[in-house]
Amino acid sequence: MMRRRHHGGGAIVFTFIIALLLTVIPLPDWARYMRPDWVGLVLIYWCMALPERVGVATGWFTGLMVDLLTGSLLGQHALSLTVVAYITLKFHLRLRLVPVWQQSLTVLVLLVLHQLLALWISRIIGRPGAPWFFWMPSVLGMIIWPLVYATLRGMRRGFRVN
């Protein structure tokens, strides 16, 4: 039995590092809620593109990194990104078949789920509710998904990540 050799693991790690950096870059107060969920977008892409390499464990680890970098409750984003990774892996074959604009709608649902789970955990520990613009990162993630998809696909093809 011949095993297939994987290439480009460094490119996958690099994209997650860039997403984590974009998550913690300081923004002015008025733009704080306008930051897309970069880690969620990158996780969704790699789970769709390479489900045998990026999965639930990657979602858990990157969520833990988001928790550590943002100072949120340890495990809050880890849980929600794990759920997002699982659902993306479950439907990755269907998601690949639809056009990018339809994938954007699915990405919106996944990012809203991520935010709902994080909000639910925040409410359990007694933090106040979120304002209406709390949902902007999900909407912006849906809007920029075609750009993120094209960029990561180009990177995957350029570095021959498989």
Biotite code that builds the C-alpha atoms (Angstrom):
import biotite.structure as struc

atoms = struc.array([
    struc.Atom([0.000, 0.000, 0.000], chain_id="A", res_id=1, res_name="MET", atom_name="CA", element="C"),
    struc.Atom([1.468, 3.320, -1.062], chain_id="A", res_id=2, res_name="MET", atom_name="CA", element="C"),
    struc.Atom([1.177, 6.295, 1.281], chain_id="A", res_id=3, res_name="ARG", atom_name="CA", element="C"),
    struc.Atom([0.654, 9.725, -0.140], chain_id="A", res_id=4, res_name="ARG", atom_name="CA", element="C"),
    struc.Atom([3.227, 12.268, 0.972], chain_id="A", res_id=5, res_name="ARG", atom_name="CA", element="C"),
    struc.Atom([1.883, 15.555, 2.297], chain_id="A", res_id=6, res_name="HIS", atom_name="CA", element="C"),
    struc.Atom([3.423, 18.844, 1.252], chain_id="A", res_id=7, res_name="HIS", atom_name="CA", element="C"),
    struc.Atom([2.999, 22.409, 2.401], chain_id="A", res_id=8, res_name="GLY", atom_name="CA", element="C"),
    struc.Atom([2.297, 22.003, 6.105], chain_id="A", res_id=9, res_name="GLY", atom_name="CA", element="C"),
    struc.Atom([4.271, 25.160, 6.706], chain_id="A", res_id=10, res_name="GLY", atom_name="CA", element="C"),
    struc.Atom([1.901, 27.121, 4.483], chain_id="A", res_id=11, res_name="ALA", atom_name="CA", element="C"),
    struc.Atom([-1.087, 25.937, 6.526], chain_id="A", res_id=12, res_name="ILE", atom_name="CA", element="C"),
    struc.Atom([0.617, 26.917, 9.791], chain_id="A", res_id=13, res_name="VAL", atom_name="CA", element="C"),
    struc.Atom([1.632, 30.264, 8.272], chain_id="A", res_id=14, res_name="PHE", atom_name="CA", element="C"),
    struc.Atom([-1.976, 31.100, 7.357], chain_id="A", res_id=15, res_name="THR", atom_name="CA", element="C"),
    struc.Atom([-3.125, 30.325, 10.892], chain_id="A", res_id=16, res_name="PHE", atom_name="CA", element="C"),
    struc.Atom([-0.346, 32.491, 12.363], chain_id="A", res_id=17, res_name="ILE", atom_name="CA", element="C"),
    struc.Atom([-1.345, 35.385, 10.090], chain_id="A", res_id=18, res_name="ILE", atom_name="CA", element="C"),
    struc.Atom([-5.002, 34.900, 11.106], chain_id="A", res_id=19, res_name="ALA", atom_name="CA", element="C"),
    struc.Atom([-4.037, 34.945, 14.795], chain_id="A", res_id=20, res_name="LEU", atom_name="CA", element="C"),
    struc.Atom([-1.993, 38.114, 14.265], chain_id="A", res_id=21, res_name="LEU", atom_name="CA", element="C"),
    struc.Atom([-4.900, 39.787, 12.463], chain_id="A", res_id=22, res_name="LEU", atom_name="CA", element="C"),
    struc.Atom([-7.084, 38.826, 15.427], chain_id="A", res_id=23, res_name="THR", atom_name="CA", element="C"),
    struc.Atom([-4.934, 40.672, 17.968], chain_id="A", res_id=24, res_name="VAL", atom_name="CA", element="C"),
    struc.Atom([-3.809, 43.716, 15.986], chain_id="A", res_id=25, res_name="ILE", atom_name="CA", element="C"),
    struc.Atom([-5.034, 46.777, 17.893], chain_id="A", res_id=26, res_name="PRO", atom_name="CA", element="C"),
    struc.Atom([-7.864, 48.682, 16.254], chain_id="A", res_id=27, res_name="LEU", atom_name="CA", element="C"),
    struc.Atom([-9.552, 51.944, 17.223], chain_id="A", res_id=28, res_name="PRO", atom_name="CA", element="C"),
    struc.Atom([-12.603, 51.642, 19.456], chain_id="A", res_id=29, res_name="ASP", atom_name="CA", element="C"),
    struc.Atom([-15.029, 52.391, 16.613], chain_id="A", res_id=30, res_name="TRP", atom_name="CA", element="C"),
    struc.Atom([-13.576, 49.542, 14.507], chain_id="A", res_id=31, res_name="ALA", atom_name="CA", element="C"),
    struc.Atom([-13.278, 46.970, 17.283], chain_id="A", res_id=32, res_name="ARG", atom_name="CA", element="C"),
    struc.Atom([-16.462, 45.173, 16.280], chain_id="A", res_id=33, res_name="TYR", atom_name="CA", element="C"),
    struc.Atom([-15.643, 45.452, 12.581], chain_id="A", res_id=34, res_name="MET", atom_name="CA", element="C"),
    struc.Atom([-12.850, 42.870, 12.734], chain_id="A", res_id=35, res_name="ARG", atom_name="CA", element="C"),
    struc.Atom([-13.728, 39.732, 10.765], chain_id="A", res_id=36, res_name="PRO", atom_name="CA", element="C"),
    struc.Atom([-13.217, 36.353, 12.413], chain_id="A", res_id=37, res_name="ASP", atom_name="CA", element="C"),
    struc.Atom([-9.957, 35.617, 10.620], chain_id="A", res_id=38, res_name="TRP", atom_name="CA", element="C"),
    struc.Atom([-9.213, 32.395, 12.477], chain_id="A", res_id=39, res_name="VAL", atom_name="CA", element="C"),
    struc.Atom([-12.707, 31.072, 11.780], chain_id="A", res_id=40, res_name="GLY", atom_name="CA", element="C"),
    struc.Atom([-12.423, 31.896, 8.075], chain_id="A", res_id=41, res_name="LEU", atom_name="CA", element="C"),
    struc.Atom([-9.024, 30.224, 7.721], chain_id="A", res_id=42, res_name="VAL", atom_name="CA", element="C"),
    struc.Atom([-10.216, 27.177, 9.667], chain_id="A", res_id=43, res_name="LEU", atom_name="CA", element="C"),
    struc.Atom([-13.309, 26.809, 7.489], chain_id="A", res_id=44, res_name="ILE", atom_name="CA", element="C"),
    struc.Atom([-11.234, 27.041, 4.324], chain_id="A", res_id=45, res_name="TYR", atom_name="CA", element="C"),
    struc.Atom([-8.650, 24.452, 5.352], chain_id="A", res_id=46, res_name="TRP", atom_name="CA", element="C"),
    struc.Atom([-11.295, 22.068, 6.691], chain_id="A", res_id=47, res_name="CYS", atom_name="CA", element="C"),
    struc.Atom([-13.043, 22.295, 3.329], chain_id="A", res_id=48, res_name="MET", atom_name="CA", element="C"),
    struc.Atom([-9.905, 22.056, 1.218], chain_id="A", res_id=49, res_name="ALA", atom_name="CA", element="C"),
    struc.Atom([-7.877, 19.480, 3.169], chain_id="A", res_id=50, res_name="LEU", atom_name="CA", element="C"),
    struc.Atom([-10.145, 17.629, 5.596], chain_id="A", res_id=51, res_name="PRO", atom_name="CA", element="C"),
    struc.Atom([-7.593, 14.852, 6.082], chain_id="A", res_id=52, res_name="GLU", atom_name="CA", element="C"),
    struc.Atom([-5.010, 17.345, 7.405], chain_id="A", res_id=53, res_name="ARG", atom_name="CA", element="C"),
    struc.Atom([-6.992, 20.076, 9.162], chain_id="A", res_id=54, res_name="VAL", atom_name="CA", element="C"),
    struc.Atom([-9.784, 18.993, 11.463], chain_id="A", res_id=55, res_name="GLY", atom_name="CA", element="C"),
    struc.Atom([-11.345, 19.143, 14.881], chain_id="A", res_id=56, res_name="VAL", atom_name="CA", element="C"),
    struc.Atom([-8.009, 19.031, 16.722], chain_id="A", res_id=57, res_name="ALA", atom_name="CA", element="C"),
    struc.Atom([-6.794, 22.000, 14.678], chain_id="A", res_id=58, res_name="THR", atom_name="CA", element="C"),
    struc.Atom([-9.998, 23.863, 15.548], chain_id="A", res_id=59, res_name="GLY", atom_name="CA", element="C"),
    struc.Atom([-9.469, 23.128, 19.225], chain_id="A", res_id=60, res_name="TRP", atom_name="CA", element="C"),
    struc.Atom([-5.807, 24.189, 19.167], chain_id="A", res_id=61, res_name="PHE", atom_name="CA", element="C"),
    struc.Atom([-6.397, 27.414, 17.241], chain_id="A", res_id=62, res_name="THR", atom_name="CA", element="C"),
    struc.Atom([-9.349, 28.218, 19.488], chain_id="A", res_id=63, res_name="GLY", atom_name="CA", element="C"),
    struc.Atom([-7.092, 27.755, 22.498], chain_id="A", res_id=64, res_name="LEU", atom_name="CA", element="C"),
    struc.Atom([-4.579, 30.125, 20.903], chain_id="A", res_id=65, res_name="MET", atom_name="CA", element="C"),
    struc.Atom([-7.357, 32.703, 20.360], chain_id="A", res_id=66, res_name="VAL", atom_name="CA", element="C"),
    struc.Atom([-8.345, 32.319, 24.019], chain_id="A", res_id=67, res_name="ASP", atom_name="CA", element="C"),
    struc.Atom([-4.765, 32.877, 25.160], chain_id="A", res_id=68, res_name="LEU", atom_name="CA", element="C"),
    struc.Atom([-4.126, 35.829, 22.852], chain_id="A", res_id=69, res_name="LEU", atom_name="CA", element="C"),
    struc.Atom([-7.396, 37.657, 23.533], chain_id="A", res_id=70, res_name="THR", atom_name="CA", element="C"),
    struc.Atom([-7.595, 36.956, 27.258], chain_id="A", res_id=71, res_name="GLY", atom_name="CA", element="C"),
    struc.Atom([-10.999, 35.321, 27.054], chain_id="A", res_id=72, res_name="SER", atom_name="CA", element="C"),
    struc.Atom([-12.097, 32.390, 29.173], chain_id="A", res_id=73, res_name="LEU", atom_name="CA", element="C"),
    struc.Atom([-9.797, 29.447, 28.459], chain_id="A", res_id=74, res_name="LEU", atom_name="CA", element="C"),
    struc.Atom([-11.699, 27.038, 26.228], chain_id="A", res_id=75, res_name="GLY", atom_name="CA", element="C"),
    struc.Atom([-14.390, 29.458, 25.076], chain_id="A", res_id=76, res_name="GLN", atom_name="CA", element="C"),
    struc.Atom([-13.180, 29.837, 21.498], chain_id="A", res_id=77, res_name="HIS", atom_name="CA", element="C"),
    struc.Atom([-11.664, 26.361, 21.564], chain_id="A", res_id=78, res_name="ALA", atom_name="CA", element="C"),
    struc.Atom([-15.128, 24.853, 22.013], chain_id="A", res_id=79, res_name="LEU", atom_name="CA", element="C"),
    struc.Atom([-16.798, 27.013, 19.393], chain_id="A", res_id=80, res_name="SER", atom_name="CA", element="C"),
    struc.Atom([-14.078, 26.558, 16.756], chain_id="A", res_id=81, res_name="LEU", atom_name="CA", element="C"),
    struc.Atom([-14.107, 22.812, 17.396], chain_id="A", res_id=82, res_name="THR", atom_name="CA", element="C"),
    struc.Atom([-17.829, 22.749, 16.628], chain_id="A", res_id=83, res_name="VAL", atom_name="CA", element="C"),
    struc.Atom([-17.289, 24.881, 13.510], chain_id="A", res_id=84, res_name="VAL", atom_name="CA", element="C"),
    struc.Atom([-14.520, 22.535, 12.323], chain_id="A", res_id=85, res_name="ALA", atom_name="CA", element="C"),
    struc.Atom([-16.695, 19.470, 12.937], chain_id="A", res_id=86, res_name="TYR", atom_name="CA", element="C"),
    struc.Atom([-19.646, 20.865, 10.985], chain_id="A", res_id=87, res_name="ILE", atom_name="CA", element="C"),
    struc.Atom([-17.381, 21.994, 8.148], chain_id="A", res_id=88, res_name="THR", atom_name="CA", element="C"),
    struc.Atom([-15.798, 18.542, 7.967], chain_id="A", res_id=89, res_name="LEU", atom_name="CA", element="C"),
    struc.Atom([-19.224, 16.919, 7.985], chain_id="A", res_id=90, res_name="LYS", atom_name="CA", element="C"),
    struc.Atom([-20.365, 18.931, 4.953], chain_id="A", res_id=91, res_name="PHE", atom_name="CA", element="C"),
    struc.Atom([-17.082, 19.651, 3.164], chain_id="A", res_id=92, res_name="HIS", atom_name="CA", element="C"),
    struc.Atom([-17.942, 17.593, 0.077], chain_id="A", res_id=93, res_name="LEU", atom_name="CA", element="C"),
    struc.Atom([-21.209, 19.470, -0.391], chain_id="A", res_id=94, res_name="ARG", atom_name="CA", element="C"),
    struc.Atom([-19.599, 22.841, 0.259], chain_id="A", res_id=95, res_name="LEU", atom_name="CA", element="C"),
    struc.Atom([-16.973, 22.262, -2.410], chain_id="A", res_id=96, res_name="ARG", atom_name="CA", element="C"),
    struc.Atom([-19.621, 21.769, -5.072], chain_id="A", res_id=97, res_name="LEU", atom_name="CA", element="C"),
    struc.Atom([-21.490, 25.039, -4.624], chain_id="A", res_id=98, res_name="VAL", atom_name="CA", element="C"),
    struc.Atom([-20.364, 28.410, -5.991], chain_id="A", res_id=99, res_name="PRO", atom_name="CA", element="C"),
    struc.Atom([-18.374, 30.722, -3.725], chain_id="A", res_id=100, res_name="VAL", atom_name="CA", element="C"),
    struc.Atom([-21.306, 33.097, -3.188], chain_id="A", res_id=101, res_name="TRP", atom_name="CA", element="C"),
    struc.Atom([-23.362, 30.202, -1.809], chain_id="A", res_id=102, res_name="GLN", atom_name="CA", element="C"),
    struc.Atom([-20.435, 29.127, 0.321], chain_id="A", res_id=103, res_name="GLN", atom_name="CA", element="C"),
    struc.Atom([-20.520, 32.656, 1.753], chain_id="A", res_id=104, res_name="SER", atom_name="CA", element="C"),
    struc.Atom([-23.986, 31.986, 3.147], chain_id="A", res_id=105, res_name="LEU", atom_name="CA", element="C"),
    struc.Atom([-22.766, 28.795, 4.794], chain_id="A", res_id=106, res_name="THR", atom_name="CA", element="C"),
    struc.Atom([-19.758, 30.653, 6.156], chain_id="A", res_id=107, res_name="VAL", atom_name="CA", element="C"),
    struc.Atom([-22.154, 33.216, 7.651], chain_id="A", res_id=108, res_name="LEU", atom_name="CA", element="C"),
    struc.Atom([-24.054, 30.447, 9.439], chain_id="A", res_id=109, res_name="VAL", atom_name="CA", element="C"),
    struc.Atom([-20.828, 28.877, 10.738], chain_id="A", res_id=110, res_name="LEU", atom_name="CA", element="C"),
    struc.Atom([-19.436, 32.198, 11.959], chain_id="A", res_id=111, res_name="LEU", atom_name="CA", element="C"),
    struc.Atom([-22.729, 33.094, 13.646], chain_id="A", res_id=112, res_name="VAL", atom_name="CA", element="C"),
    struc.Atom([-22.659, 29.687, 15.346], chain_id="A", res_id=113, res_name="LEU", atom_name="CA", element="C"),
    struc.Atom([-19.119, 30.422, 16.537], chain_id="A", res_id=114, res_name="HIS", atom_name="CA", element="C"),
    struc.Atom([-20.234, 33.757, 17.967], chain_id="A", res_id=115, res_name="GLN", atom_name="CA", element="C"),
    struc.Atom([-23.379, 32.281, 19.510], chain_id="A", res_id=116, res_name="LEU", atom_name="CA", element="C"),
    struc.Atom([-21.393, 29.628, 21.359], chain_id="A", res_id=117, res_name="LEU", atom_name="CA", element="C"),
    struc.Atom([-18.850, 32.201, 22.559], chain_id="A", res_id=118, res_name="ALA", atom_name="CA", element="C"),
    struc.Atom([-21.672, 34.539, 23.647], chain_id="A", res_id=119, res_name="LEU", atom_name="CA", element="C"),
    struc.Atom([-23.446, 31.698, 25.432], chain_id="A", res_id=120, res_name="TRP", atom_name="CA", element="C"),
    struc.Atom([-20.311, 30.883, 27.427], chain_id="A", res_id=121, res_name="ILE", atom_name="CA", element="C"),
    struc.Atom([-19.798, 34.580, 28.218], chain_id="A", res_id=122, res_name="SER", atom_name="CA", element="C"),
    struc.Atom([-23.357, 34.834, 29.520], chain_id="A", res_id=123, res_name="ARG", atom_name="CA", element="C"),
    struc.Atom([-22.900, 31.703, 31.667], chain_id="A", res_id=124, res_name="ILE", atom_name="CA", element="C"),
    struc.Atom([-19.940, 33.272, 33.458], chain_id="A", res_id=125, res_name="ILE", atom_name="CA", element="C"),
    struc.Atom([-21.892, 36.493, 34.014], chain_id="A", res_id=126, res_name="GLY", atom_name="CA", element="C"),
    struc.Atom([-20.592, 38.880, 31.400], chain_id="A", res_id=127, res_name="ARG", atom_name="CA", element="C"),
    struc.Atom([-23.110, 41.421, 30.081], chain_id="A", res_id=128, res_name="PRO", atom_name="CA", element="C"),
    struc.Atom([-24.997, 40.902, 26.818], chain_id="A", res_id=129, res_name="GLY", atom_name="CA", element="C"),
    struc.Atom([-23.625, 42.031, 23.520], chain_id="A", res_id=130, res_name="ALA", atom_name="CA", element="C"),
    struc.Atom([-24.744, 45.079, 21.523], chain_id="A", res_id=131, res_name="PRO", atom_name="CA", element="C"),
    struc.Atom([-26.359, 44.703, 18.098], chain_id="A", res_id=132, res_name="TRP", atom_name="CA", element="C"),
    struc.Atom([-23.067, 45.294, 16.276], chain_id="A", res_id=133, res_name="PHE", atom_name="CA", element="C"),
    struc.Atom([-21.615, 42.206, 17.992], chain_id="A", res_id=134, res_name="PHE", atom_name="CA", element="C"),
    struc.Atom([-22.728, 40.295, 14.866], chain_id="A", res_id=135, res_name="TRP", atom_name="CA", element="C"),
    struc.Atom([-20.717, 42.427, 12.429], chain_id="A", res_id=136, res_name="MET", atom_name="CA", element="C"),
    struc.Atom([-17.679, 40.071, 12.287], chain_id="A", res_id=137, res_name="PRO", atom_name="CA", element="C"),
    struc.Atom([-19.911, 37.304, 10.937], chain_id="A", res_id=138, res_name="SER", atom_name="CA", element="C"),
    struc.Atom([-21.455, 39.544, 8.297], chain_id="A", res_id=139, res_name="VAL", atom_name="CA", element="C"),
    struc.Atom([-18.051, 40.897, 7.289], chain_id="A", res_id=140, res_name="LEU", atom_name="CA", element="C"),
    struc.Atom([-16.705, 37.338, 7.171], chain_id="A", res_id=141, res_name="GLY", atom_name="CA", element="C"),
    struc.Atom([-19.469, 36.435, 4.741], chain_id="A", res_id=142, res_name="MET", atom_name="CA", element="C"),
    struc.Atom([-18.686, 39.483, 2.598], chain_id="A", res_id=143, res_name="ILE", atom_name="CA", element="C"),
    struc.Atom([-14.934, 38.850, 2.414], chain_id="A", res_id=144, res_name="ILE", atom_name="CA", element="C"),
    struc.Atom([-15.211, 35.049, 2.065], chain_id="A", res_id=145, res_name="TRP", atom_name="CA", element="C"),
    struc.Atom([-14.719, 35.105, -1.748], chain_id="A", res_id=146, res_name="PRO", atom_name="CA", element="C"),
    struc.Atom([-11.480, 37.071, -1.283], chain_id="A", res_id=147, res_name="LEU", atom_name="CA", element="C"),
    struc.Atom([-10.263, 34.794, 1.530], chain_id="A", res_id=148, res_name="VAL", atom_name="CA", element="C"),
    struc.Atom([-11.204, 31.718, -0.507], chain_id="A", res_id=149, res_name="TYR", atom_name="CA", element="C"),
    struc.Atom([-9.375, 32.945, -3.624], chain_id="A", res_id=150, res_name="ALA", atom_name="CA", element="C"),
    struc.Atom([-6.290, 33.990, -1.639], chain_id="A", res_id=151, res_name="THR", atom_name="CA", element="C"),
    struc.Atom([-5.972, 30.723, 0.264], chain_id="A", res_id=152, res_name="LEU", atom_name="CA", element="C"),
    struc.Atom([-6.714, 28.642, -2.829], chain_id="A", res_id=153, res_name="ARG", atom_name="CA", element="C"),
    struc.Atom([-3.999, 30.533, -4.717], chain_id="A", res_id=154, res_name="GLY", atom_name="CA", element="C"),
    struc.Atom([-1.588, 29.949, -1.851], chain_id="A", res_id=155, res_name="MET", atom_name="CA", element="C"),
    struc.Atom([-2.512, 26.264, -1.706], chain_id="A", res_id=156, res_name="ARG", atom_name="CA", element="C"),
    struc.Atom([-1.911, 25.847, -5.440], chain_id="A", res_id=157, res_name="ARG", atom_name="CA", element="C"),
    struc.Atom([1.233, 27.997, -5.447], chain_id="A", res_id=158, res_name="GLY", atom_name="CA", element="C"),
    struc.Atom([2.872, 26.047, -2.630], chain_id="A", res_id=159, res_name="PHE", atom_name="CA", element="C"),
    struc.Atom([1.385, 22.742, -3.838], chain_id="A", res_id=160, res_name="ARG", atom_name="CA", element="C"),
    struc.Atom([-0.208, 22.047, -0.463], chain_id="A", res_id=161, res_name="VAL", atom_name="CA", element="C"),
    struc.Atom([-1.852, 18.620, -0.440], chain_id="A", res_id=162, res_name="ASN", atom_name="CA", element="C"),
])
